[in-house]
């Protein structure tokens, strides 16, 4: 550990250079604005973070959870969302206070060998996250336009060009695009829930955890929902993009204000993600509970089920299927934008790799696209092969999550690092409870997945 000891009342800045330099400190904050003006100015980073909590990797588990167990697992989505709010609060605070993202902070406070190990683990986690987004986008393009999966996968490389263009126009443009796509997802599933007419009384009552969740089958699905919800890449992303706002980083009151409004932004956007995940489960419970859940394990099967009267009943229609594919494309597009940003954050933070911006973005995109493209070519574009790859990528995320949660909890609970903005005692206790609990749960996912192979 490096000794950068400071007086506790002073702000501490470790970073040699800003994270995502081209967008760092670029969004103006109004002087003396009221609560709503300040909240609007700070709003945006939370939307990019929320994308990871409603990405394609969540869809099969949330809809499948509703199809298999009705409304029982609503409480699991709620608990996952509350844990996410706590972790993202700490990640954003780390970036605002230290001017370092989680990758930079981890590299600064670890030895060379441990730093390299954590970098490789994190890069693999980013790849695993991105794989789900690439697969979701490629399948959506196939369902909507009939593109072969290999073509759809290759087209996701164009996200780099879109991201470079949006970066030139300003970070607020990226935030606006992401928010617009989130609204598309939200509207689509609100419509589908209205059509499906779920039992809302049963849904709300199951926001309180029930002992039935502890039964083996239900517990396995609950673990899948938690594992697909809380992802490591979001912690790196939020710790970086929380630094995009312009404020006096040497003034404690300005830093405190930034933490306050960034937390509001994060919690509001994660509430929207919670609503989306609930809507996914409601659709699964209302339309497919009591049906053959084995026919709902892939995006293609879900697409077909929504227009099959035997599965979706009287409300089945091609319109529902089309809207599902539109929402899937929006989700995949959103997630690939944030995934590419996160890949750059991790690459710069751990190894300080110096190269042109377009090359960094292209490399981070190719790291995830190439494995998916190889699988698609080897298996001749079979959707089942990509679905299997998606499931395995989510299992790896379960392994990688503790390697980001534990450093984050250590750093934000250290007065030496955070100064006056160190976690309060109750936040530290909650953070360690969540970290240990998620680590144990994710180990359970890994063990059950290994057992399923034999």
C-alpha positions as CSV (number, residue, x, y, z in Angstrom):
1,X,0.0,0.0,0.0
2,X,1.3,3.5,-0.7
3,X,1.4,5.9,2.2
4,X,-0.3,9.1,1.1
5,X,-1.3,10.1,4.5
6,X,-3.1,13.5,4.9
7,X,-4.8,15.4,7.6
8,X,-8.3,14.0,8.0
9,X,-10.0,17.3,7.2
10,X,-8.2,17.7,3.9
11,X,-9.3,16.3,0.6
12,X,-7.0,13.6,-0.8
13,X,-6.1,13.3,-4.5
14,X,-4.0,10.4,-5.7
15,X,-4.5,10.2,-9.4
16,X,-1.7,11.0,-11.8
17,X,-4.2,11.7,-14.5
18,X,-8.0,12.0,-14.8
19,X,-10.1,9.0,-15.7
20,X,-11.6,9.3,-19.3
21,X,-9.7,12.5,-19.8
22,X,-11.7,13.5,-22.8
23,X,-14.9,13.8,-20.8
24,X,-13.6,14.4,-17.3
25,X,-14.7,17.8,-15.8
26,X,-16.7,18.8,-18.9
27,X,-20.3,19.2,-17.6
28,X,-21.0,22.6,-16.1
29,X,-22.9,23.0,-12.8
30,X,-25.1,26.1,-12.2
31,X,-23.8,28.5,-9.6
32,X,-26.2,28.7,-6.6
33,X,-28.9,26.7,-8.3
34,X,-31.9,25.3,-6.4
35,X,-32.3,21.6,-5.6
36,X,-34.0,20.7,-8.9
37,X,-31.5,22.6,-11.1
38,X,-28.6,21.0,-9.4
39,X,-30.2,17.5,-9.6
40,X,-30.8,18.0,-13.3
41,X,-27.2,19.1,-13.8
42,X,-25.8,16.1,-11.9
43,X,-28.3,13.7,-13.5
44,X,-27.0,11.4,-16.3
45,X,-24.2,9.2,-14.9
46,X,-26.8,7.2,-12.9
47,X,-28.5,6.3,-16.2
48,X,-25.4,4.8,-17.7
49,X,-24.9,2.8,-14.5
50,X,-28.6,1.7,-14.4
51,X,-28.2,0.2,-17.9
52,X,-26.1,-2.6,-16.4
53,X,-28.9,-3.5,-14.0
54,X,-31.4,-4.0,-16.9
55,X,-29.1,-5.4,-19.5
56,X,-29.9,-8.5,-21.7
57,X,-28.2,-10.8,-19.1
58,X,-31.0,-10.0,-16.7
59,X,-33.9,-10.7,-19.0
60,X,-33.9,-14.5,-19.1
61,X,-33.4,-14.8,-15.3
62,X,-36.2,-12.3,-14.4
63,X,-38.7,-13.5,-16.9
64,X,-37.8,-17.1,-16.1
65,X,-38.2,-16.4,-12.4
66,X,-41.7,-15.2,-13.0
67,X,-42.5,-18.1,-15.3
68,X,-41.3,-20.8,-12.8
69,X,-42.3,-19.3,-9.5
70,X,-44.9,-16.6,-10.2
71,X,-44.4,-13.5,-8.1
72,X,-42.4,-15.1,-5.3
73,X,-39.0,-13.6,-6.3
74,X,-40.1,-10.0,-6.3
75,X,-38.4,-9.5,-3.0
76,X,-35.1,-10.8,-4.5
77,X,-35.2,-8.0,-7.2
78,X,-35.9,-5.4,-4.4
79,X,-33.0,-6.6,-2.3
80,X,-30.6,-6.7,-5.3
81,X,-31.6,-3.2,-6.1
82,X,-31.0,-1.9,-2.6
83,X,-27.5,-3.6,-2.6
84,X,-26.8,-2.0,-5.9
85,X,-27.7,1.5,-4.6
86,X,-25.2,1.1,-1.7
87,X,-22.4,-0.2,-3.9
88,X,-22.9,2.5,-6.6
89,X,-23.0,5.2,-3.9
90,X,-19.6,4.1,-2.7
91,X,-18.2,3.8,-6.2
92,X,-19.3,7.4,-7.2
93,X,-18.0,8.8,-3.9
94,X,-14.6,7.2,-4.4
95,X,-14.3,8.9,-7.8
96,X,-15.5,12.3,-6.6
97,X,-13.3,12.5,-3.5
98,X,-10.1,11.0,-4.8
99,X,-10.3,11.9,-8.5
100,X,-9.5,8.3,-9.2
101,X,-11.7,5.6,-10.6
102,X,-11.8,2.1,-9.0
103,X,-9.2,0.7,-11.4
104,X,-6.7,3.6,-10.7
105,X,-7.3,3.3,-6.9
106,X,-6.8,-0.5,-7.0
107,X,-3.6,-0.2,-8.9
108,X,-2.3,2.6,-6.7
109,X,-2.9,0.6,-3.5
110,X,-1.7,-2.9,-4.5
111,X,1.7,-4.4,-5.5
112,X,2.6,-5.1,-9.1
113,X,1.8,-8.8,-9.1
114,X,-1.6,-8.3,-7.4
115,X,-2.3,-5.4,-9.7
116,X,-1.7,-7.5,-12.8
117,X,-3.9,-10.3,-11.4
118,X,-6.8,-7.9,-10.6
119,X,-6.4,-6.3,-14.0
120,X,-6.6,-9.6,-15.9
121,X,-9.6,-10.7,-13.8
122,X,-11.3,-7.4,-14.4
123,X,-10.7,-7.5,-18.1
124,X,-12.2,-10.9,-18.3
125,X,-15.2,-9.7,-16.3
126,X,-15.7,-6.7,-18.7
127,X,-15.4,-9.2,-21.6
128,X,-18.0,-11.5,-20.0
129,X,-20.4,-8.5,-19.5
130,X,-19.9,-7.3,-23.0
131,X,-20.5,-10.8,-24.4
132,X,-24.1,-10.7,-23.1
133,X,-24.7,-7.3,-24.6
134,X,-23.3,-8.3,-28.0
135,X,-25.3,-11.5,-28.1
136,X,-28.5,-9.6,-27.1
137,X,-28.0,-7.0,-29.8
138,X,-27.2,-9.6,-32.4
139,X,-30.2,-11.7,-31.6
140,X,-32.4,-8.6,-31.6
141,X,-31.2,-7.7,-35.1
142,X,-31.9,-11.2,-36.3
143,X,-35.4,-11.2,-34.8
144,X,-36.3,-7.7,-36.2
145,X,-34.5,-7.7,-39.6
146,X,-33.5,-11.3,-40.2
147,X,-29.8,-10.6,-40.1
148,X,-27.6,-13.7,-39.7
149,X,-26.1,-13.8,-36.2
150,X,-22.6,-13.5,-37.6
151,X,-23.6,-10.2,-39.3
152,X,-25.3,-8.9,-36.2
153,X,-22.3,-9.6,-34.1
154,X,-20.0,-7.8,-36.6
155,X,-22.3,-4.8,-36.7
156,X,-21.9,-4.2,-33.0
157,X,-18.3,-3.0,-33.8
158,X,-20.0,0.1,-35.2
159,X,-20.9,1.1,-31.7
160,X,-17.3,2.4,-31.4
161,X,-17.9,4.9,-34.2
162,X,-21.2,6.0,-32.6
163,X,-19.5,6.4,-29.2
164,X,-16.6,8.4,-30.7
165,X,-19.1,10.7,-32.5
166,X,-21.1,11.2,-29.3
167,X,-17.9,11.9,-27.3
168,X,-17.0,14.7,-29.7
169,X,-20.5,16.2,-29.3
170,X,-20.2,16.1,-25.5
171,X,-20.9,13.7,-22.6
172,X,-24.4,15.0,-22.1
173,X,-25.3,13.7,-25.6
174,X,-24.2,10.2,-24.5
175,X,-26.4,10.5,-21.4
176,X,-29.3,11.7,-23.5
177,X,-29.1,8.8,-25.9
178,X,-28.9,6.3,-23.0
179,X,-31.9,7.9,-21.2
180,X,-33.9,7.8,-24.4
181,X,-33.2,4.0,-24.9
182,X,-34.1,3.4,-21.2
183,X,-37.4,5.1,-21.8
184,X,-38.0,2.8,-24.8
185,X,-37.4,-0.3,-22.7
186,X,-39.6,1.0,-19.9
187,X,-42.5,1.9,-22.2
188,X,-42.4,-1.4,-24.0
189,X,-42.6,-3.5,-20.8
190,X,-45.2,-1.2,-19.2
191,X,-47.4,-1.9,-22.2
192,X,-46.7,-5.6,-22.1
193,X,-47.6,-5.7,-18.3
194,X,-50.8,-3.8,-19.0
195,X,-51.8,-6.2,-21.7
196,X,-50.8,-9.2,-19.5
197,X,-52.8,-8.1,-16.5
198,X,-50.7,-9.5,-13.7
199,X,-52.1,-9.9,-10.1
200,X,-50.6,-6.7,-8.7
201,X,-51.8,-7.5,-5.1
202,X,-49.8,-10.7,-5.2
203,X,-46.8,-8.9,-6.7
204,X,-46.7,-6.2,-4.1
205,X,-47.2,-8.7,-1.2
206,X,-44.2,-10.7,-2.5
207,X,-41.9,-7.6,-2.1
208,X,-41.6,-9.0,1.5
209,X,-39.3,-12.0,1.5
210,X,-41.0,-15.4,2.0
211,X,-39.4,-18.6,3.4
212,X,-40.3,-20.5,0.2
213,X,-37.4,-18.7,-1.4
214,X,-35.0,-20.9,0.5
215,X,-36.2,-24.1,-1.2
216,X,-33.5,-25.4,-3.6
217,X,-35.1,-24.6,-6.9
218,X,-36.3,-21.1,-5.9
219,X,-33.0,-20.4,-4.2
220,X,-31.1,-21.3,-7.3
221,X,-33.2,-18.9,-9.4
222,X,-32.9,-16.2,-6.8
223,X,-29.1,-16.6,-6.9
224,X,-29.3,-16.2,-10.7
225,X,-31.3,-13.0,-10.4
226,X,-28.8,-11.5,-7.9
227,X,-25.8,-12.6,-9.9
228,X,-27.2,-11.1,-13.1
229,X,-28.2,-7.9,-11.4
230,X,-25.1,-6.8,-9.5
231,X,-22.1,-6.6,-11.9
232,X,-18.5,-5.6,-11.4
233,X,-18.2,-3.3,-14.4
234,X,-20.7,-0.8,-13.0
235,X,-18.4,-0.1,-10.1
236,X,-15.5,0.9,-12.3
237,X,-17.8,2.9,-14.6
238,X,-19.5,4.9,-11.9
239,X,-16.3,5.8,-10.1
240,X,-15.1,7.3,-13.4
241,X,-18.1,9.1,-14.9
242,X,-19.0,10.7,-11.5
243,X,-16.0,12.9,-12.3
244,X,-17.5,14.5,-15.4
245,X,-19.1,17.4,-13.5
246,X,-17.3,20.7,-13.0
247,X,-17.0,21.7,-9.3
248,X,-14.3,22.9,-7.0
249,X,-12.6,19.7,-6.1
250,X,-10.5,21.5,-3.3
251,X,-13.6,22.8,-1.5
252,X,-15.2,20.3,0.9
253,X,-18.7,21.9,0.6
254,X,-18.6,21.5,-3.2
255,X,-17.4,17.9,-3.0
256,X,-20.2,17.2,-0.4
257,X,-22.7,18.7,-2.8
258,X,-21.4,16.6,-5.7
259,X,-21.7,13.4,-3.6
260,X,-25.3,14.4,-2.5
261,X,-26.7,15.0,-6.0
262,X,-24.7,12.2,-7.6
263,X,-26.3,9.8,-5.0
264,X,-29.8,11.2,-5.8
265,X,-29.1,10.6,-9.5
266,X,-27.9,7.1,-8.9
267,X,-30.7,6.1,-6.7
268,X,-33.4,7.5,-9.0
269,X,-32.0,5.8,-12.0
270,X,-31.5,2.5,-10.2
271,X,-35.1,2.7,-9.1
272,X,-36.0,2.8,-12.8
273,X,-33.9,-0.3,-13.3
274,X,-35.7,-1.9,-10.4
275,X,-39.0,-1.1,-12.1
276,X,-37.9,-2.6,-15.4
277,X,-36.7,-5.9,-13.7
278,X,-40.0,-6.1,-11.8
279,X,-41.9,-5.6,-15.1
280,X,-39.8,-8.4,-16.7
281,X,-40.8,-10.7,-13.8
282,X,-44.5,-9.6,-14.0
283,X,-44.6,-10.5,-17.7
284,X,-43.1,-13.9,-17.0
285,X,-45.5,-14.6,-14.1
286,X,-48.7,-13.2,-15.8
287,X,-48.2,-14.9,-19.2
288,X,-46.1,-18.0,-18.6
289,X,-46.5,-19.2,-15.0
290,X,-47.6,-22.8,-15.1
291,X,-46.4,-23.3,-18.6
292,X,-43.3,-25.2,-19.8
293,X,-40.5,-22.9,-18.5
294,X,-37.9,-24.9,-20.5
295,X,-39.4,-23.2,-23.6
296,X,-38.4,-19.8,-22.3
297,X,-34.7,-20.1,-21.7
298,X,-33.4,-18.1,-24.7
299,X,-34.3,-14.8,-26.3
300,X,-35.6,-16.5,-29.4
301,X,-37.8,-18.8,-27.3
302,X,-39.2,-15.8,-25.5
303,X,-39.8,-14.0,-28.8
304,X,-41.7,-17.0,-30.1
305,X,-43.7,-17.5,-26.9
306,X,-45.1,-14.0,-26.9
307,X,-46.9,-14.7,-30.2
308,X,-47.9,-18.3,-29.4
309,X,-51.4,-18.6,-28.0
310,X,-50.4,-21.9,-26.3
311,X,-47.8,-20.0,-24.2
312,X,-49.1,-16.4,-23.9
313,X,-52.8,-17.1,-24.1
314,X,-55.3,-14.7,-25.6
315,X,-52.9,-11.7,-25.5
316,X,-50.3,-13.5,-27.8
317,X,-49.5,-11.4,-30.9
318,X,-46.7,-10.6,-33.3
319,X,-46.8,-7.0,-31.9
320,X,-45.7,-8.2,-28.5
321,X,-42.9,-10.2,-30.0
322,X,-41.8,-7.2,-32.1
323,X,-41.8,-4.9,-29.1
324,X,-39.8,-7.4,-27.1
325,X,-37.1,-7.4,-29.8
326,X,-37.1,-3.6,-30.0
327,X,-36.6,-3.4,-26.2
328,X,-33.8,-6.0,-26.5
329,X,-32.1,-4.0,-29.2
330,X,-32.3,-0.9,-27.1
331,X,-31.0,-2.7,-24.1
332,X,-28.1,-4.3,-26.0
333,X,-27.2,-0.9,-27.6
334,X,-27.2,0.9,-24.3
335,X,-25.1,-1.8,-22.7
336,X,-22.5,-1.9,-25.4
337,X,-22.0,1.9,-25.1
338,X,-21.3,1.6,-21.4
339,X,-19.3,-1.6,-21.8
340,X,-16.9,0.1,-24.2
341,X,-16.4,3.0,-21.8
342,X,-15.8,0.6,-18.9
343,X,-13.2,-1.3,-21.0
344,X,-11.3,1.9,-21.6
345,X,-11.5,2.9,-17.9
346,X,-10.1,-0.5,-16.8
347,X,-7.4,-0.5,-19.5
348,X,-6.2,3.0,-18.6
349,X,-6.6,2.6,-14.9
350,X,-4.6,-0.6,-14.4
351,X,-1.9,-0.4,-17.1
352,X,-2.0,3.3,-18.1
353,X,-2.0,2.2,-21.8
354,X,-1.2,5.2,-24.0
355,X,-2.8,5.1,-27.5
356,X,-5.2,7.1,-29.6
357,X,-8.8,7.3,-28.3
358,X,-10.2,5.5,-31.4
359,X,-7.7,2.6,-31.0
360,X,-8.5,2.2,-27.2
361,X,-12.3,2.1,-28.0
362,X,-11.8,-0.3,-30.9
363,X,-9.6,-2.7,-28.9
364,X,-12.1,-2.8,-26.0
365,X,-15.0,-3.5,-28.4
366,X,-13.0,-6.2,-30.3
367,X,-12.1,-8.0,-27.0
368,X,-15.7,-8.9,-26.6
369,X,-16.9,-9.2,-30.2
370,X,-14.2,-11.6,-31.4
371,X,-15.0,-14.5,-29.0
372,X,-18.7,-14.2,-29.9
373,X,-18.0,-14.0,-33.6
374,X,-15.7,-17.1,-33.4
375,X,-18.5,-19.1,-31.6
376,X,-21.1,-17.9,-34.2
377,X,-18.9,-19.0,-37.1
378,X,-17.9,-22.3,-35.6
379,X,-21.6,-23.2,-34.8
380,X,-22.9,-21.7,-38.1
381,X,-24.9,-19.0,-36.4
382,X,-26.9,-21.3,-34.1
383,X,-28.6,-19.3,-31.5
384,X,-28.3,-22.1,-28.9
385,X,-24.5,-21.8,-29.0
386,X,-24.6,-18.1,-28.3
387,X,-27.2,-18.6,-25.5
388,X,-24.8,-21.2,-23.9
389,X,-22.0,-18.7,-24.2
390,X,-24.2,-16.0,-22.5
391,X,-25.0,-18.3,-19.6
392,X,-21.3,-19.1,-19.1
393,X,-20.3,-15.5,-19.2
394,X,-22.8,-14.7,-16.4
395,X,-21.2,-17.5,-14.3
396,X,-17.8,-15.9,-14.7
397,X,-19.2,-12.6,-13.5
398,X,-20.1,-14.3,-10.3
399,X,-16.4,-15.2,-9.8
400,X,-15.2,-11.7,-10.7
401,X,-17.6,-9.6,-8.6
402,X,-15.8,-10.0,-5.2
403,X,-12.5,-8.7,-6.8
404,X,-14.2,-5.3,-7.3
405,X,-16.5,-5.2,-4.3
406,X,-13.8,-5.9,-1.7
407,X,-11.3,-3.2,-2.8
408,X,-14.2,-0.7,-3.1
409,X,-15.4,-1.4,0.4
410,X,-11.8,-1.2,1.8
411,X,-11.0,2.1,0.0
412,X,-14.2,3.9,0.9
413,X,-14.0,2.7,4.6
414,X,-10.4,4.1,4.9
415,X,-10.1,7.5,6.5
416,X,-6.6,7.7,5.1
417,X,-8.0,7.5,1.5
418,X,-11.4,9.2,1.9
419,X,-10.6,11.8,4.6
420,X,-13.8,13.4,5.9
421,X,-15.8,11.5,3.4
422,X,-15.0,8.0,4.7
423,X,-18.0,5.7,5.1
424,X,-20.0,6.0,8.3
425,X,-19.9,3.1,10.6
426,X,-23.3,1.8,9.6
427,X,-22.5,2.1,5.9
428,X,-19.2,0.2,6.4
429,X,-21.1,-2.6,8.3
430,X,-23.7,-2.8,5.6
431,X,-21.1,-2.8,2.9
432,X,-19.2,-5.7,4.4
433,X,-22.5,-7.6,5.0
434,X,-23.4,-7.1,1.3
435,X,-19.9,-7.9,0.1
436,X,-19.6,-11.1,2.1
437,X,-23.2,-12.2,1.3
438,X,-22.8,-11.7,-2.4
439,X,-19.5,-13.4,-2.4
440,X,-21.0,-16.5,-0.8
441,X,-24.0,-16.4,-3.1
442,X,-21.9,-16.1,-6.2
443,X,-19.7,-19.0,-5.0
444,X,-23.0,-21.0,-4.8
445,X,-23.8,-20.1,-8.4
446,X,-20.4,-21.2,-9.5
447,X,-20.5,-24.5,-7.6
448,X,-24.0,-25.3,-8.8
449,X,-22.9,-24.6,-12.4
450,X,-19.9,-26.9,-12.0
451,X,-22.2,-29.6,-10.6
452,X,-24.5,-29.2,-13.5
453,X,-21.7,-30.2,-15.8
454,X,-21.4,-33.7,-14.3
